[in-house]
Amino acid sequence: MDLDLTADPVDLTAALVDVPSVSGEEDALTDAVQRALRAQAPHLRLLRSGNTVLARTELGRSRRVLLAGHLDTVPIAGNLPSQRRGELLYGCGTSDMKSGDAMILHLAATVPEPVCDLTVVLYDCEEVEAPRNGLGRIEREHPEWLAAQLAILAEPTSGLVEAGCQGTLRGTVRTAGRRAHSARSWRGDNAIHAAGQVLARLAGYRPRSVEIDGCTYREGLQAVGISGGVAGNVVPDACEVQVNFRFAPDRSLPEAQQHVREVLDGFALEFTDGACGALPGLDALAAREFLATLEVVPVAKYGWTDVSRFAALGIPALNYGPGDPNLAHTRDEHVRIHQITTCTESLRRYLTSPPDVGSS
């Protein structure tokens, strides 16, 4: 498969989509991307790490901007190859996030002398467990490649600029009882019934809305799973409720954990996973320059994205790309063609226009 990085980004999106790249199986697409960059973007220095491709200019500019996107997708759901229907392009990964990858690759190849130095990171295994994430591997093995004054993650944002991201925390609440024959239920203590108290507390929870740098983040604490039961004639003695807390980036992960402990005080609680959010970082000069060029007002990112990794490194990071995040991972995943074109041209303008934000 040969990719034409100079082609219309809409056509390039379709070409990327038509190369399956489920998490852990990105080899063919990564090979094609590396081959295309080597042949069509000789102005870039390349590095390959597993199924991650990195490229960068070395023009000696005073600032560097990093563009990042993941090459992997969730498992295919009968939605390949891509199909164009009017103004929509359908297929696995069209929205999340091969249209964003196409935008990055097209600009990397067609803007050989940007006003800033440019780094491109196209990485693997974003859709699976965090230890496999290719961006995390680059942070550990090649941290110098992530140095930048601004990172733009081309996650689907419907063409909006989404600042920062919320944190996420998962845990398991356990209730215990006493097993008995259901015909003599008075001899037992039903653990599932006890879990009703957990659900009632969650149903009555009143989440915060927090404004940071003009962006409003909305928290949420939800039961996302429940399991229990032994047999159709047994009073159960154990039940588990899985909870997920999406928290504003003004809370640290320990603070989020303490908040959940307080909400569910009196119940056995074990945290199973968690990641801190990222503050908007809109006071950074590079972020202000980007927003001024695009002439947009940023909004909060409710989900967690890899901007959190950049924020932890002290690098201001924003989410910006074509595609609707609500369509990610769905059977009818698609992207609006005009968003691919508009986002690509807006980002081109940013990469080729001298910054002009004054001292504000």
N, C-alpha and C positions, 0 to 999 in steps of 0.2 A: 504494500500500500504506500503510494507516494502522495504526500500532502503538498498542496500549493499554498504557501503562506501568504502570497501576494494576491490571492483570489479574494473575491467578495467574502467578507467574514460570515455571511449567511451560508454560502456554499462550503466554506471551511468548517463551519459548525456541523453541517450534515456529514461531511467527510469524517470528522472526529467521532461523531455519534455512531457511524457505521462500522467503526472498529471497536468491538466489545472490549470493555476494560473493567469488569467487575473487580472489586477490591481483592488484591492478591494475584490478579491475573491481568496486570496492565502491561505485560512485556511487549506485545505487538504494538500497542499504541505508543509506548515510551520509545521503542525503537524507531517508529515512524517520525515522531516529534524530533528526536535527536538527529536523525538523518536529514530531515528538512531544514533544521536550524543550521546544521553544518554546511549544507549546500547553498542555502538561500540567505543566510545572515552571517557572512564572513566577518562582519564588524564586531561580532560577539565572541567572547571567550566562553567556552563550554566546559561543564563538569557533569559527569554522570555518577549518581549514587543509587545503587539498586534500581528501582523504577522511578527515580526522581531525576529530572533534567534541570540543570541550572545554567543560566546564561547571563552575561553582563557586559556592558560597555566599560571601557577604561579610558575615558576622555579627559579626566582631570577636572571635571566640573566641581563646583563648590558644594553641591548637594547631590544626594542619591535617592532615587525613588525605587521601591521594590514592588513588583506586581506578582501576585501569587494566585495559584488556582490548583485544585486537585484534579487528577486525571481519572480517578476511579469513579465507579457508579455502584449503586445497589444492584442486586441481582435482576437480570432482565425479566420482564413480565409480559412476554409476547409483544414487545413494542420496539422491535428492530426488524428490518432496517428503518431509517428515518423516512418520514413521509411529509411532503409539503402540501398543505391544503389552504389555498388562499394566502392569507397573511400569517398563518401559523405553521411552525415546523414541529412535527411530532417525533418522539423517539426517546428511548432511555438515555438520560443524561442531557437532554436538550436544555433544560432549565438548570439542573444541578449537576455539573456546571460547565458543560462543554461549550456552550455559547460564550461564557466568560473566558474559557481557555482559548477559544478562537480569537476573541478580541485581543488577548494578550499576545498570542503568536503572530497575528497579523501586524500589530503595532511594532513588535520586536523586529520583524523583518523589514518593515516599510518606513521606519523612522530611524535611520542609521546615525543621525546626529541630533539627539534630543537636547533640550536646553539643560537637562539634568542628566547625570549618569543614571543608567537604568539597570536594574537587576530583575531577572525573571526566574521564578521558582515554580515549576510544575511538578507536583508531588503525588505520591501514591498513598493508598490505604487511609484516606480521611474518613471513609464511611464505616469503619470498624473500630475495634477497641483502641484506645489512645496509645498504648505501648507500640503499636505497629505503624502509627502515623509517620509518614515520610518527612514531614516538616519537623517533627520532634527529632528524627534521626539526624537531619541536617543541623539542627541546633546543637546536638551532641558532638557530631563529627566534623562539621565545617561551619562553625559559628560565624566566621568572618564573612561568609556569603550572605548573612542576614543583616549586616550592618546597613542602616539607611536612616534618612531623616523622616521618611514617611513610607508606610506599607499600605498598599491597596489590595484587599482580598476580593477577588471577582466573584464572590458568592452572589446568588440571585437576589436582587433587591428591587425588581421591577423598575430599574433605572433610577431609583432613589439613592441617596447617600445615607447609609445607616451607620450611626456612630457607636463605637464600643460594642459591648454585648453583655447580656445578663449571665450570671453564674448559674450553675446547675448542681443540685445535690440530690442523691438518691439514698433511700434507707429502707429498712424493713422493721415494721412494728409487729411484735409477737404477743399474742394473748394465749394464756394457758387455762386449762379446765381439768375436769376429771371424766375419764371415759366410763360409759355405762351402756347397757342395752337400751335402745330407744323405747322399748315397751315398758321399761322402768326408769324413765328419764329423770325422776326425782332423786335417783341415786347418783346422778352425774352432775357435771357442771359444764355447760356448753361454751367452748372457746370461741365458736363463730358468733354466738350471741354477744359475747364480751367484746368482740371486735366492732360491734355496733356502736359502742361508746367512742371508739377511735374514729369511725366514720362520721358520727355526729359532731365530734369536735372539728374535724376537717370541713364538714359542710358548713359549720358556723364560722369558719375562719374568715377574717376580713383582711385582705392583702393590702399592702401599701402601693401607692403610686408615688414615684420619686422623680423630681425634675433635677437634672444635672446638665449644665451647659445648654439649657434650653431644650433638652431632650427628655421626654417623659418615659420612664421605665415602669412597667406594671408587673408586680410580683404575683406569684401564684403557688399555692401549696395544695397538691392534689393527691388523692389515692389513685394509683395507676394500675393496680393489680391486687388480687386477693386469692388466697388458696387455703384450703382446709377441708376436713372431712376424711372419714375412714371407710365407711360403708353405709349402705342405705338403712341399716338398722343399728347404727352406733352413734351415741352422743360423742362428738369430737372433743378431744382434749388439747388440740393445738390449732392455731390459725395464724396466718401471716398476711399482713397488709403492706404492699409496696407503696411508698410515697415518693413524690418528686417535688422538690422545691426549686422554683426558678426565681432567683433573687437579683435585685438591682446591684450594679457594680460598686455602690458605696459600701457594701458589706464585704468583708473578707470571708474566706471559706470557714474559718473557725467561728466567726460571728454568725454566719448562716447556720452552722451546726448547733450553736447554742440557742438560737431562736427556735429551731425545730424542737429541740429538747424541751424548751419552755412550753411550747404549744402542746406537746404530747407528754407533758409531765405525768408521771405515774405509770407509764407504759414502758415495756422493755423495747428499746430502740437500738438498732445497729446500723451505722452508715456503711454503705457498700460502694459508693462512687461519688466523686465531686470534682468540680473545676471552678475556679474563680472566674468572675467576669472581667470586663475591661472598661475602664472609664473612657468617656468620649475622646478626651485628648484634643479638644477643639481649640485650646489656647496655643497649641504648637504652631509656629509660623508656617511650616510646610502644609499642615492641614488647612489653615486659613487661606493659603495660596490656592490650594486645590478647590475649595469651596467657592472662592472668588472667581476662578476661571469658569467653573460650571454654572455659577449664579444660581445655586440651589440652597435651600434650608435643610439641614440634616435632621433626621429623625432617629429615634432609639432603635437599636437592634434587640428584639425580644429573645431570639434564640441564642445559643452559644455558638461561636465560630472561632476559628484559629486566630482572629485578631487578638484573642486573649494571650496567645503565645508571644506575639510581638509586644503587646503592652507590658508583659512581664519582663521583657528585655529593655524596656524604656523607650520603645519605638512607637510613636503615634501611628495608629492603624484605623482604617475605615473600610467598610464593606460597600462595594459598588460594582454592579454588574447587571446584565440583562437576565430576564427570567423571573418568574413568580415563585417565591419560596413555598407558597401553598401548594404548588404542583409537584414539588420535589418528591420522588419516590412513588409516584402514582402511576397507574397503568396508562393513563392518558396524558402523561407528562408532555408539555409542549412549551414553546417559547414564541413570543410575538416577534416577527421579523424586524419590525421597525425599532424594537428595543436594542437588537444587536447592532443595527446601523447607528442609531443615536448614541448609544454608550461608547461605541468605538470611536466615533468622530469627536465626541466630547473629550474622551481621554487623549485622543491625538492632539486636540487643541491645547490641552494642559501640558503635554510633553514637548510641544513646539513653540509655546508662547512664553515670553519672559514674564516672571511673576510680577504682579502689581497689586499689592494689598496695602501699600503705605506702611505706616507704623502702627496701624490699628490692630 
